[in-house]
């Protein structure tokens, strides 16, 4: 037995005969009030739609009155009926707030009408009190079944869309591609996702889950899969106004990187670069940047995209320094790098190193003895500058 059933059985069965003739008029009052109080019903309660909703309202009113008269609707049947009502409201595209508001309106109008009928019939205050309690308890109970039906169908539909979105993300990031442009378009439509012209992929540090939750700041046009070992988001129009701040708010305190903004077909490239940037950041190579933006670190990402090759380049170019003491080697390498950056201008290189130009000239004579004419070879200078820059990053 429920609270609503308990209060209904406490009412005199004769009350059902008093209320039953009032139900058609009461149903019309409720329908009119729904249209007046709830905007999403206002344009709907006409013609056949009004007739359908009127039948539903009359059925609910009749079940309430029949239970006062001792004719108890089986609990399972009542639950199923209102569960279906909630599902039909979801299918019709009306909101859950609107559904709940409709039940509140129904209970208020019903009690107001029953109170008027009761006063005219001379019902005592005790019966009126129990009747009021019964109306609101009964409506609260059946409303919970309708809300449950609505929520169940919404969750099922949302879950289906989310599965399609995760699959869409998987296809977009596949390298090499495993889906055609037509397949992507079809799946995007099924996933309620508008295909953008440009996107950026965001890579999150895996441990973010330990301390963070997904923020409501993440907009609905973002595809994401945060359960995979390498959590990622695909962000349309990542260079748009406010997108950078939005991502910071969404993952406040978490380490993440933002791949370059690219055409949708290049999503795997953006993903690969975001992952590389995040990996370098976790090793301290990117300093204190958070987030790390790939488009601001393209040179570093290019230099270190294959560290094995770059280490071979470093080892080959650093070989002439091998016989020096660590301190002497570091001084000469620092001087050579400054000289290369200043394109051979001794005074400017000395200023950058906070040294006397004569000290730089002395060191450069030692370097010239080691490398000879290569110092004047543009190709060698370019390669050496890359090697020195990469060595600084990897130290």
Buried (B, 14 or more C-beta within 10 A) or exposed (E): EEEBBEBBBBBBEEBBEBBBEBBEEBBBBBBEBBBEBBEBBEEBBEEEEBEEBBEBBBBBBBBBBBBBBEEBBEEEEBBEBBBEBBBBBBEEEBEBEBBBBBBBBBBBBBBEBBBEBBEEEEBEEEBBEBBBBBBBBBBBBBBBBBBBBBBBBBEEEEEEBEEBBBBBBBBBBEEEBEBEEEEBEEBBEBBEBEBBEBBBBBBBBBEBBEEBEEBEEBEEBBBBBBEEEBBBBBBBBBEEEEBBEBBBEBBEEBBBBBBBBBEBEBBBBBBBBBBBBBBBBBEEBBEEBBBBBBBEBEEBBEBBEEBEEBBEBBEEBBEBBEEBEEEEBEBBBBBBBBBBBBEEBBEBBBBBBEBEBEBBBEBBEBBEEBBEEBBEEEEBBEBBBBBBBBBEBBE
